[in-house]
């Protein structure tokens, strides 16, 4: 393996390679549970590329892989492209019985009526999980899925399925691999329910928030400010913080 250049501010942190990080993220599979992982980073930081890699590595462990990618550009995810979750039933399984689909919404149809409804997706995934076959949800932008907590927080009559996936989906073999640019736009519970985090380099606009909320400690703040291109800080419950680059 080529020698990695040490970035100032990260000297005290252990470095992991891609395979080590993937294994740590997917560890819940060995216990029969789903995982929760969140990538945090600006456009171009490498978070979407890393999420594609993660989804591909996790796909063999589940029956269904459902990814939402509503950006108006060619998607990097594998799977049949469909406009909405209602088209999932028509997707054909591969030779191993896996079903992979990428929900594109209006990016695929150019029809504003096809804006992705994440609560509908969440409900459909919850229903799929009742078959106990394993479901992986890949979310290209988590703040869109939460809609500033409007979809996340519901009253007594209407259930929030996105919140249900995060809070109770783990034991239902529901896994979530998500990306976001700004944690301020994501419900705190979604972050706290994530087993692992990958944080790419952040600047002065984000670091004060991390410090004020104690989201990161002093060493982690310094590391995030000094990460190299496509490097990220890797955090996992019960484990020391590490640095990695896919």
Backbone bond lengths (Angstrom), bond angles and torsions (degrees), N, CA, C in turn:
res aa  C-N    CA-C-N  psi(-1)  N-CA   C-N-CA  omega(-1)  CA-C   N-CA-C  phi
1 X - - - 1.461 - - 1.523 109.41 -
2 X 1.366 119.84 132.00 1.447 121.40 -178.94 1.519 111.92 -60.15
3 X 1.323 116.43 147.37 1.461 120.99 178.05 1.521 109.75 -68.13
4 X 1.332 117.16 129.78 1.451 120.65 179.95 1.521 110.52 -88.58
5 X 1.329 116.12 139.84 1.458 120.84 178.24 1.522 109.39 -73.98
6 X 1.323 116.17 132.28 1.459 120.08 -179.77 1.520 109.83 -82.43
7 X 1.312 117.31 128.22 1.454 122.98 -178.91 1.527 109.38 -92.66
8 X 1.344 118.66 133.70 1.464 120.45 177.63 1.519 111.19 -54.00
9 X 1.324 116.29 137.21 1.465 120.78 -178.94 1.506 113.15 95.95
10 X 1.344 117.67 -11.11 1.461 120.66 -179.19 1.522 112.12 -117.22
11 X 1.358 117.17 8.07 1.460 120.31 -174.04 1.520 113.31 -59.13
12 X 1.332 117.08 -34.13 1.464 120.36 -175.08 1.526 113.09 -83.40
13 X 1.327 117.47 -4.57 1.458 120.81 -175.47 1.524 111.34 -100.73
14 X 1.320 115.00 140.77 1.461 120.53 177.94 1.523 109.87 -69.16
15 X 1.331 116.75 147.34 1.449 121.85 179.57 1.530 109.97 -108.88
16 X 1.324 115.49 135.43 1.460 121.63 178.85 1.523 109.58 -119.40
17 X 1.339 116.32 151.54 1.459 119.06 175.14 1.534 109.86 -92.93
18 X 1.308 115.74 177.75 1.460 121.23 -175.67 1.523 112.72 -57.67
19 X 1.335 117.06 -48.11 1.461 120.56 -176.75 1.524 111.93 -62.75
20 X 1.327 117.20 -37.00 1.463 120.80 178.81 1.525 111.20 -65.74
21 X 1.327 116.40 -42.31 1.465 120.27 -179.69 1.528 110.59 -67.52
22 X 1.320 117.50 -46.00 1.468 121.08 178.56 1.522 110.29 -56.91
23 X 1.336 116.78 -43.79 1.465 120.58 -179.52 1.527 111.18 -62.36
24 X 1.324 117.45 -39.21 1.461 121.05 179.65 1.531 111.40 -68.80
25 X 1.329 117.15 -38.90 1.466 120.31 178.98 1.526 110.93 -66.61
26 X 1.327 115.89 -40.56 1.468 120.56 -175.93 1.523 113.39 -86.06
27 X 1.312 117.59 2.20 1.465 120.95 -176.93 1.528 114.23 -53.21
28 X 1.353 119.98 -37.84 1.473 118.57 178.85 1.523 114.58 -56.52
29 X 1.341 117.92 -25.62 1.461 120.36 178.14 1.530 111.57 -59.12
30 X 1.325 116.53 -33.48 1.468 120.08 -177.72 1.528 111.16 -68.20
31 X 1.323 117.41 -17.72 1.467 121.92 179.19 1.531 112.13 -105.74
32 X 1.344 116.48 6.38 1.454 119.90 178.64 1.508 114.81 83.71
33 X 1.346 117.22 15.36 1.463 121.78 -179.18 1.524 110.79 -110.96
34 X 1.327 116.13 170.64 1.449 121.98 171.22 1.520 109.73 -93.12
35 X 1.332 116.79 165.17 1.465 120.84 178.64 1.524 110.80 -112.14
36 X 1.319 115.41 163.47 1.467 122.91 174.39 1.525 107.12 -128.90
37 X 1.317 117.84 118.79 1.463 119.83 176.81 1.520 109.18 -132.78
38 X 1.339 116.08 140.22 1.464 122.15 179.61 1.518 110.05 -128.91
39 X 1.345 116.15 125.76 1.459 123.12 172.65 1.520 108.68 -95.97
40 X 1.317 118.07 133.96 1.463 122.97 178.84 1.521 108.71 -122.76
41 X 1.323 117.20 125.58 1.455 119.33 -179.95 1.513 112.01 175.68
42 X 1.329 115.56 160.28 1.457 121.08 179.47 1.525 110.95 -73.75
43 X 1.332 116.14 168.51 1.456 121.36 173.49 1.528 109.66 -59.00
44 X 1.322 116.26 130.76 1.449 120.78 179.98 1.511 114.89 87.99
45 X 1.337 117.12 -1.02 1.467 120.29 -178.08 1.519 112.42 -74.72
46 X 1.327 116.61 -23.47 1.460 121.15 -178.37 1.508 113.82 114.10
47 X 1.345 118.23 0.57 1.464 120.17 -175.49 1.526 112.69 -66.39
48 X 1.338 117.23 -40.27 1.467 119.49 179.53 1.526 110.69 -66.61
49 X 1.325 116.59 -40.74 1.472 120.62 177.05 1.522 109.73 -60.34
50 X 1.349 116.59 -45.20 1.460 120.68 179.74 1.525 110.86 -63.56
51 X 1.332 117.20 -36.67 1.460 119.64 -179.08 1.524 111.32 -69.17
52 X 1.329 116.88 -37.36 1.467 120.13 175.33 1.522 109.63 -59.27
53 X 1.329 116.26 -44.36 1.469 121.26 179.22 1.525 110.90 -61.53
54 X 1.331 116.10 -42.70 1.463 121.02 -179.87 1.521 111.45 -65.44
55 X 1.316 117.06 -45.59 1.466 121.07 -179.76 1.529 110.80 -60.80
56 X 1.329 116.82 -42.15 1.465 120.20 179.02 1.527 111.19 -63.16
57 X 1.340 116.59 -39.42 1.463 120.47 -179.55 1.527 111.48 -69.25
58 X 1.324 116.68 -32.41 1.468 120.75 -176.45 1.518 113.27 -85.68
59 X 1.343 117.10 -18.31 1.466 121.45 -171.06 1.521 113.40 -57.85
60 X 1.323 117.56 -35.61 1.463 120.12 -176.43 1.521 112.79 -68.77
61 X 1.329 117.37 -14.76 1.469 121.11 -176.24 1.530 112.73 -91.22
62 X 1.330 117.71 -6.82 1.465 120.19 -173.78 1.531 110.47 -130.36
63 X 1.305 115.35 161.87 1.474 121.64 176.59 1.531 110.70 -79.85
64 X 1.350 115.63 -42.25 1.455 120.58 -175.52 1.527 111.28 -118.32
65 X 1.317 116.42 132.90 1.460 122.81 169.30 1.519 106.86 -117.89
66 X 1.327 116.24 116.78 1.465 121.65 -178.54 1.526 107.57 -123.96
67 X 1.326 116.48 117.05 1.457 121.95 -177.51 1.520 109.43 -116.63
68 X 1.309 117.45 137.77 1.464 121.40 173.11 1.532 107.82 -104.10
69 X 1.310 115.90 124.77 1.465 121.62 179.04 1.524 107.41 -144.09
70 X 1.330 116.21 91.77 1.461 120.10 -174.01 1.528 112.79 -101.59
71 X 1.351 116.44 15.66 1.461 119.22 176.15 1.526 109.27 -74.95
72 X 1.330 115.11 146.80 1.459 120.73 -175.57 1.528 111.22 -84.52
73 X 1.314 114.92 64.27 1.461 121.72 176.00 1.520 107.94 -158.51
74 X 1.324 116.16 168.58 1.459 119.30 -177.71 1.527 110.14 -63.12
75 X 1.313 116.67 133.85 1.461 120.47 -178.84 1.520 111.14 -81.74
76 X 1.332 115.38 146.84 1.469 120.90 179.17 1.522 111.91 -95.58
77 X 1.327 116.63 -3.96 1.462 120.45 -178.07 1.527 111.12 -82.71
78 X 1.330 115.30 147.71 1.458 120.90 174.38 1.525 109.44 -77.67
79 X 1.309 115.52 162.82 1.455 119.92 175.71 1.513 112.20 114.59
80 X 1.324 114.87 162.43 1.463 121.29 179.40 1.529 109.57 -72.04
81 X 1.320 116.87 133.29 1.453 120.92 179.53 1.520 109.84 -84.89
82 X 1.329 115.68 127.54 1.457 121.34 -178.23 1.528 109.15 -132.02
83 X 1.341 117.99 153.74 1.470 119.95 -177.52 1.523 113.95 -77.42
84 X 1.345 117.20 -27.62 1.467 120.27 -176.37 1.525 109.89 -155.07
85 X 1.324 116.08 167.60 1.462 121.13 -178.50 1.530 111.12 -64.85
86 X 1.327 117.65 -23.36 1.468 120.15 -179.65 1.525 112.06 -65.74
87 X 1.353 116.83 -19.89 1.464 120.34 -179.95 1.521 112.21 -86.54
88 X 1.323 117.75 -1.96 1.465 120.86 -177.77 1.524 112.26 -61.67
89 X 1.310 116.59 -36.04 1.467 120.97 -176.29 1.524 112.18 -61.25
90 X 1.332 117.48 -24.10 1.462 120.96 -178.60 1.524 112.46 -88.78
91 X 1.342 118.26 -5.31 1.464 121.52 -179.21 1.527 110.31 -74.42
92 X 1.310 116.04 133.75 1.460 121.24 -178.61 1.533 110.46 -87.10
93 X 1.329 117.43 137.98 1.473 120.04 176.07 1.516 111.07 -70.95
94 X 1.347 116.20 155.77 1.456 119.75 176.26 1.529 109.72 -80.58
95 X 1.332 116.99 -172.18 1.464 121.26 -176.13 1.522 112.88 -63.06
96 X 1.340 116.81 -22.58 1.461 120.76 -179.60 1.521 112.23 -99.50
97 X 1.325 116.50 6.23 1.458 120.74 176.37 1.509 114.83 86.43
98 X 1.348 118.25 7.02 1.464 121.52 178.61 1.527 109.81 -84.86
99 X 1.317 115.64 145.90 1.463 121.79 176.68 1.524 108.13 -119.30
100 X 1.330 117.08 121.18 1.459 122.27 -179.73 1.522 109.48 -122.22
101 X 1.323 116.29 130.09 1.463 120.96 -178.46 1.526 109.89 -141.89
102 X 1.329 114.96 146.09 1.464 121.65 176.77 1.518 107.53 -117.53
103 X 1.328 116.89 114.14 1.457 121.43 -179.95 1.527 108.36 -83.77
104 X 1.337 116.70 116.23 1.459 121.30 -174.57 1.525 113.83 -101.23
105 X 1.340 117.96 -20.60 1.461 119.63 -179.57 1.515 112.33 60.75
106 X 1.334 115.53 -140.96 1.457 119.68 -176.11 1.525 112.83 -68.79
107 X 1.341 118.50 -15.97 1.462 120.33 174.58 1.525 110.95 -64.21
108 X 1.322 115.17 -22.12 1.464 120.60 179.88 1.526 111.29 -96.72
109 X 1.333 117.26 -36.63 1.457 120.77 -172.17 1.525 114.19 -105.32
110 X 1.355 116.90 -19.11 1.470 122.26 -174.15 1.523 111.98 61.57
111 X 1.314 115.26 23.02 1.461 121.23 179.25 1.529 108.03 -110.96
112 X 1.334 117.67 119.01 1.462 120.94 -176.48 1.519 111.93 -62.73
113 X 1.329 117.09 -20.49 1.463 119.98 177.51 1.524 111.91 -70.21
114 X 1.339 116.87 -11.95 1.464 121.51 -179.13 1.526 112.27 -99.14
115 X 1.329 117.12 21.08 1.461 119.75 172.97 1.519 109.24 -58.12
116 X 1.319 116.79 133.23 1.462 120.93 -174.35 1.531 111.04 -66.19
117 X 1.319 116.02 127.95 1.462 123.29 176.96 1.530 107.35 -102.80
118 X 1.336 116.34 104.25 1.454 120.19 -174.28 1.522 113.06 -71.90
119 X 1.318 117.76 -25.76 1.455 118.12 177.20 1.525 110.46 -70.16
120 X 1.326 116.76 -35.48 1.468 121.10 175.28 1.527 109.58 -65.77
121 X 1.332 116.21 -42.40 1.457 120.27 177.46 1.526 110.76 -62.97
122 X 1.327 115.98 -44.32 1.463 120.53 179.72 1.511 112.21 -59.92
123 X 1.323 116.67 -41.55 1.460 120.56 179.00 1.521 110.94 -65.16
124 X 1.338 116.80 -42.50 1.464 120.86 179.84 1.528 111.20 -63.65
125 X 1.338 116.43 -39.92 1.467 120.04 179.40 1.526 110.49 -68.60
126 X 1.305 117.21 -38.85 1.467 120.35 176.73 1.529 110.37 -59.89
127 X 1.321 116.38 -42.05 1.466 120.37 179.42 1.533 111.08 -67.09
128 X 1.340 116.67 -38.75 1.466 119.68 176.86 1.527 111.06 -63.15
129 X 1.329 116.61 -35.46 1.462 120.56 -177.34 1.519 112.21 -65.81
130 X 1.317 117.49 -22.51 1.458 120.87 -179.68 1.523 111.71 -66.89
131 X 1.344 116.54 -16.04 1.468 120.58 176.31 1.522 111.34 -82.63
132 X 1.331 116.73 -6.82 1.473 122.92 177.66 1.525 112.14 57.20
133 X 1.334 115.77 45.35 1.463 120.41 -179.91 1.529 112.47 -113.39
134 X 1.323 117.44 -5.04 1.451 121.49 178.57 1.520 112.65 87.42
135 X 1.322 116.13 126.05 1.462 122.13 179.77 1.525 108.85 -131.87
136 X 1.327 116.39 134.60 1.460 121.82 174.08 1.515 109.03 -115.73
137 X 1.337 116.65 124.01 1.458 122.27 176.72 1.520 108.55 -107.37
138 X 1.321 116.44 119.84 1.455 121.59 174.66 1.514 109.35 -103.83
139 X 1.336 116.93 124.57 1.472 121.35 -175.91 1.521 108.72 -116.91
140 X 1.336 116.66 118.49 1.458 120.08 -176.17 1.522 112.21 -71.57
141 X 1.333 118.28 -28.51 1.473 121.06 175.39 1.522 108.56 -146.70
142 X 1.328 115.95 107.63 1.464 121.01 -174.14 1.522 112.45 -66.44
143 X 1.332 118.00 -31.42 1.466 119.13 179.81 1.534 111.05 -63.46
144 X 1.339 117.52 -31.35 1.464 120.24 174.98 1.526 110.68 -67.05
145 X 1.327 116.13 -38.44 1.465 120.20 -179.32 1.519 111.82 -67.56
146 X 1.330 116.59 -30.97 1.472 120.63 -179.21 1.526 111.87 -91.15
147 X 1.339 116.61 -22.86 1.462 122.56 -179.33 1.521 111.34 50.90
148 X 1.338 115.82 51.25 1.458 118.73 179.02 1.505 113.17 60.83
149 X 1.316 116.29 31.60 1.464 126.03 178.35 1.526 113.75 78.84
150 X 1.330 118.34 -0.86 1.470 118.82 179.24 1.526 111.10 -66.25
151 X 1.334 116.70 -38.37 1.461 119.88 176.64 1.525 110.23 -81.68
152 X 1.326 115.65 -27.43 1.462 120.70 -176.56 1.525 111.38 -72.09
153 X 1.316 117.90 -41.47 1.466 122.20 -176.06 1.526 109.47 -105.16
154 X 1.297 117.09 118.48 1.457 122.87 178.04 1.524 109.40 -122.43
155 X 1.322 114.78 166.51 1.457 119.49 178.34 1.516 111.72 -83.39
156 X 1.332 115.94 -164.73 1.460 121.21 -177.15 1.528 111.71 -72.76
157 X 1.340 116.48 -25.04 1.456 119.36 -174.98 1.519 111.34 -84.95
158 X 1.333 117.48 -46.74 1.457 120.86 -177.30 1.520 110.70 -102.44
159 X 1.298 116.55 123.57 1.473 122.61 -179.18 1.526 110.94 -78.35
160 X 1.321 116.28 142.15 1.453 121.50 173.85 1.516 108.55 -90.52
161 X 1.320 116.72 106.42 1.458 119.51 -176.37 1.522 112.40 -76.15
162 X 1.323 118.57 -29.90 1.457 119.54 176.25 1.528 110.21 -63.33
163 X 1.310 116.51 -44.15 1.465 119.73 178.04 1.530 110.82 -65.57
164 X 1.323 116.24 -37.23 1.465 120.88 178.83 1.534 110.87 -62.75
165 X 1.334 116.72 -40.71 1.464 119.63 178.85 1.515 111.20 -60.89
166 X 1.339 116.51 -39.89 1.460 120.37 -178.94 1.527 112.58 -75.31
167 X 1.320 117.13 -40.11 1.463 119.77 -172.95 1.524 113.64 -85.09
168 X 1.337 117.94 -32.58 1.464 120.45 -175.40 1.523 114.03 -125.02
169 X 1.324 117.54 -7.11 1.455 120.28 -174.38 1.514 114.99 -71.31
170 X 1.326 116.57 -22.32 1.475 120.21 -176.65 1.530 111.38 -55.35
171 X 1.330 116.89 -48.08 1.466 120.50 -178.43 1.531 112.13 -75.56
172 X 1.336 116.81 -11.09 1.470 121.78 176.69 1.529 110.88 -93.56
173 X 1.339 116.47 9.80 1.468 122.99 -179.44 1.523 111.90 63.89
174 X 1.344 115.75 34.11 1.457 121.88 172.52 1.524 107.99 -98.10
175 X 1.322 117.25 124.85 1.456 122.06 178.07 1.528 109.64 -112.19
176 X 1.328 115.77 150.53 1.461 121.06 -179.52 1.521 109.37 -133.33
177 X 1.329 115.70 125.83 1.465 122.79 174.46 1.522 106.58 -120.80
178 X 1.326 117.30 107.05 1.463 120.95 -170.63 1.522 112.10 -125.21
179 X 1.325 114.58 158.35 1.466 122.30 175.54 1.521 109.28 -124.15
180 X 1.330 116.11 151.87 1.463 120.41 171.03 1.517 109.27 -154.27
181 X 1.325 115.86 152.46 1.465 120.02 177.18 1.523 111.36 -86.51
182 X 1.337 116.68 -39.32 1.462 120.48 -174.30 1.519 110.56 -133.14
183 X 1.323 116.95 121.43 1.462 119.94 -179.20 1.519 111.82 -67.90
184 X 1.345 117.69 -20.58 1.468 120.17 179.32 1.520 111.88 -62.32
185 X 1.333 116.96 -24.24 1.458 121.55 -177.50 1.525 112.79 -94.07
186 X 1.322 116.54 5.35 1.467 121.69 -177.64 1.527 109.20 -115.65
187 X 1.336 119.74 135.03 1.459 120.92 177.41 1.524 111.86 -54.49
188 X 1.306 116.40 136.54 1.459 120.50 -178.27 1.532 111.58 -56.63
189 X 1.331 116.54 -34.73 1.462 120.37 -178.64 1.524 111.60 -64.65
190 X 1.334 117.59 -30.28 1.462 119.81 177.60 1.516 110.36 -67.48
191 X 1.332 116.04 -35.59 1.461 120.47 178.70 1.523 110.61 -73.19
192 X 1.331 116.43 -46.07 1.462 119.96 -178.31 1.525 111.99 -67.30
193 X 1.330 117.30 -25.45 1.463 120.90 177.44 1.519 112.64 -85.32
194 X 1.329 117.42 -3.26 1.462 120.78 176.59 1.525 108.95 -82.54
195 X 1.318 116.38 126.10 1.457 120.88 -179.26 1.519 111.43 -69.56
196 X 1.334 116.12 -33.62 1.452 121.40 -176.89 1.529 109.81 -138.03
197 X 1.343 115.51 151.68 1.460 122.44 178.68 1.522 109.10 -132.32
198 X 1.319 115.92 145.37 1.454 121.94 171.08 1.514 107.76 -124.87
199 X 1.339 117.52 112.30 1.465 121.78 -174.77 1.523 109.61 -111.19
200 X 1.321 116.27 116.37 1.451 121.61 177.50 1.530 109.74 -83.44
201 X 1.325 116.21 172.90 1.460 120.74 -174.71 1.523 111.84 -54.73
202 X 1.328 116.12 132.18 1.456 123.35 178.37 1.533 108.62 -121.23
203 X 1.327 116.31 157.76 1.465 118.92 -178.25 1.520 111.46 -114.53
204 X 1.322 115.61 -164.90 1.468 121.20 -172.61 1.527 113.65 -63.42
205 X 1.335 117.82 -16.21 1.460 119.81 178.61 1.522 111.54 -73.99
206 X 1.334 117.06 -28.69 1.458 121.45 -175.49 1.525 113.45 -103.87
207 X 1.319 117.15 -35.37 1.462 120.23 -173.25 1.527 113.97 -58.73
208 X 1.354 120.09 -40.08 1.477 118.70 177.23 1.529 112.73 -59.34
209 X 1.332 116.80 -35.74 1.467 120.32 177.63 1.523 110.40 -65.28
210 X 1.331 116.51 -44.80 1.460 120.58 178.57 1.520 111.43 -60.03
211 X 1.341 115.68 -39.66 1.463 120.26 -179.23 1.526 111.05 -69.97
212 X 1.331 116.80 -45.30 1.466 121.29 -176.43 1.522 112.25 -66.00
213 X 1.313 116.60 -34.85 1.466 120.86 -179.09 1.525 112.52 -91.79
214 X 1.336 116.36 -0.69 1.466 122.22 -177.11 1.528 111.12 57.42
215 X 1.300 114.49 32.93 1.459 120.80 177.36 1.528 110.10 -66.04
216 X 1.347 116.04 -36.27 1.453 122.65 177.13 1.516 109.00 -131.05
217 X 1.348 116.99 151.37 1.454 119.28 176.03 1.530 109.57 -85.99
218 X 1.339 117.06 179.95 1.462 121.65 -173.34 1.524 112.42 -60.84
219 X 1.330 117.04 -42.11 1.469 120.73 -179.93 1.521 110.34 -66.25
220 X 1.326 117.01 -41.35 1.458 120.90 -179.83 1.524 111.26 -67.73
221 X 1.343 116.85 -37.91 1.464 120.33 177.36 1.522 111.03 -61.37
222 X 1.322 116.25 -44.52 1.461 120.22 179.18 1.524 110.44 -63.75
223 X 1.324 116.17 -40.36 1.457 120.23 -179.21 1.526 111.34 -64.51
224 X 1.337 116.99 -45.32 1.462 121.10 -179.33 1.526 110.96 -61.59
225 X 1.334 116.31 -37.38 1.466 120.42 -179.49 1.525 112.22 -70.01
226 X 1.332 117.14 -19.40 1.464 120.41 -174.12 1.519 114.16 -118.15
227 X 1.311 117.66 13.03 1.455 120.17 179.40 1.528 110.95 -64.37
228 X 1.330 115.95 149.12 1.454 120.83 177.14 1.513 111.68 -84.37
229 X 1.326 116.68 -178.50 1.450 121.97 -179.06 1.531 110.66 -61.49
230 X 1.341 115.51 127.18 1.465 123.98 178.23 1.535 113.19 66.46
231 X 1.329 117.88 9.07 1.463 120.00 173.21 1.523 109.34 -84.82
232 X 1.314 116.29 154.61 1.462 119.47 176.24 1.520 110.34 -145.29
233 X 1.329 113.56 154.37 1.459 121.87 173.61 1.523 106.92 -85.33
234 X 1.326 117.28 130.28 1.464 121.04 -178.28 1.518 109.32 -110.50
235 X 1.340 116.11 123.34 1.451 122.15 -179.57 1.523 109.78 -120.55
236 X 1.323 115.06 133.36 1.464 121.72 177.59 1.512 108.17 -139.40
237 X 1.324 116.42 139.26 1.460 120.41 -179.79 1.528 111.29 -55.30
238 X 1.328 116.37 132.85 1.450 121.05 176.05 1.507 114.76 76.00
239 X 1.338 117.46 11.57 1.460 120.51 -178.28 1.520 109.70 -134.25
240 X 1.315 117.29 148.45 1.452 120.93 177.70 1.526 110.49 -64.76
241 X 1.325 116.04 149.01 1.449 121.84 178.86 1.523 110.95 -66.01
242 X 1.321 117.11 141.96 1.462 122.53 -177.43 1.521 110.20 -130.44
243 X 1.312 115.85 168.91 1.462 123.07 175.24 1.520 107.93 -120.01
244 X 1.335 116.26 139.73 1.451 120.83 -178.11 1.518 110.55 -146.70
245 X 1.323 115.86 160.41 1.456 122.78 174.71 1.519 107.75 -144.14
246 X 1.328 117.13 124.44 1.461 121.33 178.05 1.523 108.12 -82.14
